Amino acid sequence: MTIVLGGDHAGYYLKEKIHTKLMADGHEVLHVGAFSPEPVDFPDIAQQVCAAILEQRVQRGIMVCGTGVGAAIACNKVRGIRASVVHDLYTAHQCVEHDDVQVMAIGAQIIGHTVAFELIDIFLSAKFSEGEEFKRRVEKLSQMEIGSKNIFHNENTKIH
């Protein structure tokens, strides 16, 4: 699989271990930084990760920052991208199976490399479920991205 890998300075050391592991596992890796532990803004790296996915140069992305939260938020701001913080085994596969997530965000200050490696293996081997309910929900997420003016005005979202 071809994977884009990025992170900020807080995730630098874990990201470098992940890079080595992915290469050893036979993956092709597009490494977009950070290339040192010097401060860098995660939104800048997230944009590069998302561009590689949207341009179909890679199949999945991994972002590493301090907690994974900022990286996930930044990626989710890009139309067509679905990202999730992943710090547990269930989320590692479920986010792909149910929500067709393309970017896994992990926190170097939250988990160590042993757990990260296991989560990455699970994330990369997961496949999107072809169930109609999952397709329908992902399509609704896509509609939310494009600012559908009726999204908050239907029978399922009325405020009582």
C-alpha positions as a Markdown table, in Angstrom:
| # | Residue | x | y | z |
|---|---|---|---|---|
| 1 | Met | 0.0 | 0.0 | 0.0 |
| 2 | Thr | 1.1 | 3.6 | -0.6 |
| 3 | Ile | 0.8 | 5.7 | 2.5 |
| 4 | Val | 1.4 | 9.4 | 3.2 |
| 5 | Leu | 3.0 | 10.1 | 6.5 |
| 6 | Gly | 3.2 | 13.4 | 8.2 |
| 7 | Gly | 3.3 | 15.1 | 11.6 |
| 8 | Asp | 4.4 | 18.0 | 13.6 |
| 9 | His | 7.4 | 18.5 | 15.9 |
| 10 | Ala | 5.5 | 16.9 | 18.8 |
| 11 | Gly | 5.1 | 13.7 | 16.8 |
| 12 | Tyr | 8.5 | 13.8 | 15.1 |
| 13 | Tyr | 10.2 | 11.0 | 17.0 |
| 14 | Leu | 7.2 | 8.6 | 16.9 |
| 15 | Lys | 6.7 | 9.4 | 13.2 |
| 16 | Glu | 10.2 | 8.5 | 12.4 |
| 17 | Lys | 9.8 | 5.1 | 14.0 |
| 18 | Ile | 6.6 | 4.6 | 12.1 |
| 19 | His | 8.3 | 5.6 | 8.9 |
| 20 | Thr | 11.0 | 2.9 | 9.5 |
| 21 | Lys | 8.3 | 0.3 | 10.3 |
| 22 | Leu | 6.2 | 1.0 | 7.3 |
| 23 | Met | 9.2 | 0.8 | 5.0 |
| 24 | Ala | 10.3 | -2.5 | 6.6 |
| 25 | Asp | 6.7 | -3.8 | 6.1 |
| 26 | Gly | 7.0 | -3.2 | 2.4 |
| 27 | His | 4.8 | -0.1 | 2.1 |
| 28 | Glu | 5.7 | 2.8 | -0.2 |
| 29 | Val | 5.7 | 5.9 | 2.0 |
| 30 | Leu | 5.3 | 9.5 | 0.9 |
| 31 | His | 6.9 | 11.4 | 3.8 |
| 32 | Val | 5.8 | 15.0 | 4.0 |
| 33 | Gly | 7.4 | 16.1 | 7.2 |
| 34 | Ala | 8.2 | 17.3 | 9.7 |
| 35 | Phe | 11.8 | 16.5 | 9.0 |
| 36 | Ser | 13.1 | 17.6 | 12.3 |
| 37 | Pro | 11.9 | 18.3 | 15.9 |
| 38 | Glu | 11.9 | 22.0 | 15.2 |
| 39 | Pro | 8.5 | 23.6 | 15.6 |
| 40 | Val | 6.1 | 23.3 | 12.6 |
| 41 | Asp | 2.4 | 24.0 | 12.3 |
| 42 | Phe | 0.4 | 20.7 | 11.9 |
| 43 | Pro | -2.2 | 22.3 | 9.6 |
| 44 | Asp | 0.5 | 22.8 | 7.0 |
| 45 | Ile | 1.5 | 19.2 | 7.1 |
| 46 | Ala | -2.2 | 18.1 | 7.2 |
| 47 | Gln | -2.8 | 19.9 | 4.0 |
| 48 | Gln | 0.0 | 17.9 | 2.3 |
| 49 | Val | -1.3 | 14.7 | 3.7 |
| 50 | Cys | -4.8 | 15.4 | 2.4 |
| 51 | Ala | -3.6 | 16.6 | -1.0 |
| 52 | Ala | -1.8 | 13.3 | -1.5 |
| 53 | Ile | -5.0 | 11.4 | -0.7 |
| 54 | Leu | -7.3 | 13.6 | -2.9 |
| 55 | Glu | -4.9 | 13.4 | -5.8 |
| 56 | Gln | -5.0 | 9.6 | -5.4 |
| 57 | Arg | -1.2 | 9.3 | -5.0 |
| 58 | Val | -1.7 | 7.3 | -1.9 |
| 59 | Gln | -4.4 | 5.0 | -0.4 |
| 60 | Arg | -4.2 | 6.1 | 3.3 |
| 61 | Gly | -2.7 | 8.7 | 5.5 |
| 62 | Ile | -1.2 | 8.8 | 9.0 |
| 63 | Met | -0.7 | 12.0 | 10.9 |
| 64 | Val | 1.3 | 12.1 | 14.2 |
| 65 | Cys | 1.1 | 15.1 | 16.5 |
| 66 | Gly | 1.1 | 15.5 | 20.3 |
| 67 | Thr | -2.4 | 14.2 | 20.9 |
| 68 | Gly | -3.7 | 13.4 | 17.4 |
| 69 | Val | -6.6 | 15.8 | 18.0 |
| 70 | Gly | -5.2 | 18.8 | 16.1 |
| 71 | Ala | -4.1 | 16.7 | 13.2 |
| 72 | Ala | -7.6 | 15.1 | 12.9 |
| 73 | Ile | -9.3 | 18.5 | 13.1 |
| 74 | Ala | -7.0 | 19.9 | 10.4 |
| 75 | Cys | -7.6 | 17.0 | 8.1 |
| 76 | Asn | -11.3 | 17.0 | 8.6 |
| 77 | Lys | -11.4 | 20.7 | 7.4 |
| 78 | Val | -10.5 | 19.5 | 3.9 |
| 79 | Arg | -13.4 | 18.6 | 1.7 |
| 80 | Gly | -13.3 | 14.9 | 0.8 |
| 81 | Ile | -11.2 | 13.8 | 3.8 |
| 82 | Arg | -12.4 | 11.8 | 6.8 |
| 83 | Ala | -9.9 | 11.6 | 9.7 |
| 84 | Ser | -10.1 | 10.0 | 13.1 |
| 85 | Val | -8.0 | 10.0 | 16.2 |
| 86 | Val | -7.0 | 6.4 | 16.8 |
| 87 | His | -5.7 | 5.2 | 20.2 |
| 88 | Asp | -7.5 | 1.9 | 20.6 |
| 89 | Leu | -7.8 | -1.4 | 18.7 |
| 90 | Tyr | -11.6 | -1.1 | 18.0 |
| 91 | Thr | -11.4 | 2.4 | 16.5 |
| 92 | Ala | -8.4 | 1.4 | 14.4 |
| 93 | His | -10.6 | -0.8 | 12.2 |
| 94 | Gln | -14.1 | 0.5 | 12.9 |
| 95 | Cys | -13.3 | 4.0 | 11.6 |
| 96 | Val | -12.5 | 2.5 | 8.2 |
| 97 | Glu | -15.2 | -0.1 | 8.2 |
| 98 | His | -18.1 | 2.2 | 9.1 |
| 99 | Asp | -16.9 | 5.7 | 8.2 |
| 100 | Asp | -14.5 | 5.1 | 5.3 |
| 101 | Val | -11.7 | 7.1 | 7.2 |
| 102 | Gln | -8.6 | 7.8 | 5.1 |
| 103 | Val | -6.4 | 9.4 | 7.7 |
| 104 | Met | -5.4 | 8.0 | 11.1 |
| 105 | Ala | -4.3 | 10.6 | 13.6 |
| 106 | Ile | -2.3 | 9.5 | 16.6 |
| 107 | Gly | -0.8 | 11.2 | 19.6 |
| 108 | Ala | 2.9 | 10.7 | 20.4 |
| 109 | Gln | 2.2 | 12.1 | 23.9 |
| 110 | Ile | -0.6 | 9.5 | 24.3 |
| 111 | Ile | 0.7 | 6.2 | 23.0 |
| 112 | Gly | 4.1 | 4.7 | 22.4 |
| 113 | His | 5.5 | 3.1 | 19.3 |
| 114 | Thr | 4.5 | -0.5 | 20.2 |
| 115 | Val | 0.8 | 0.4 | 20.5 |
| 116 | Ala | 1.1 | 2.7 | 17.5 |
| 117 | Phe | 2.5 | -0.1 | 15.3 |
| 118 | Glu | -0.3 | -2.4 | 16.2 |
| 119 | Leu | -3.0 | 0.2 | 15.6 |
| 120 | Ile | -1.4 | 1.1 | 12.2 |
| 121 | Asp | -1.4 | -2.6 | 11.1 |
| 122 | Ile | -5.1 | -2.8 | 12.0 |
| 123 | Phe | -6.0 | 0.5 | 10.3 |
| 124 | Leu | -4.2 | -0.4 | 7.1 |
| 125 | Ser | -5.8 | -3.8 | 6.8 |
| 126 | Ala | -9.3 | -2.6 | 7.4 |
| 127 | Lys | -11.8 | -2.3 | 4.5 |
| 128 | Phe | -14.9 | -0.1 | 4.2 |
| 129 | Ser | -18.1 | -2.1 | 4.7 |
| 130 | Glu | -20.3 | -2.2 | 1.7 |
| 131 | Gly | -23.4 | -2.2 | 3.8 |
| 132 | Glu | -26.1 | 0.3 | 2.6 |
| 133 | Glu | -26.3 | 2.0 | 6.0 |
| 134 | Phe | -22.6 | 2.8 | 5.9 |
| 135 | Lys | -22.7 | 4.1 | 2.4 |
| 136 | Arg | -25.7 | 6.2 | 3.2 |
| 137 | Arg | -24.0 | 7.7 | 6.3 |
| 138 | Val | -20.8 | 8.5 | 4.4 |
| 139 | Glu | -22.8 | 10.1 | 1.7 |
| 140 | Lys | -24.5 | 12.3 | 4.3 |
| 141 | Leu | -21.1 | 13.3 | 5.6 |
| 142 | Ser | -20.2 | 14.3 | 2.0 |
| 143 | Gln | -23.4 | 16.4 | 1.8 |
| 144 | Met | -22.5 | 18.2 | 5.0 |
| 145 | Glu | -19.1 | 19.2 | 3.5 |
| 146 | Ile | -20.7 | 20.9 | 0.6 |
| 147 | Gly | -22.9 | 23.0 | 2.8 |
| 148 | Ser | -26.3 | 21.6 | 1.8 |
| 149 | Lys | -28.7 | 24.3 | 2.9 |
| 150 | Asn | -31.3 | 21.7 | 4.0 |
| 151 | Ile | -29.1 | 19.6 | 6.1 |
| 152 | Phe | -30.5 | 20.8 | 9.4 |
| 153 | His | -34.0 | 21.0 | 8.2 |
| 154 | Asn | -35.4 | 17.5 | 7.9 |
| 155 | Glu | -37.5 | 15.2 | 10.0 |
| 156 | Asn | -34.4 | 13.6 | 11.5 |
| 157 | Thr | -32.9 | 16.8 | 12.8 |
| 158 | Lys | -35.8 | 18.8 | 14.2 |
| 159 | Ile | -35.3 | 20.4 | 17.5 |
| 160 | His | -38.0 | 19.6 | 20.0 |
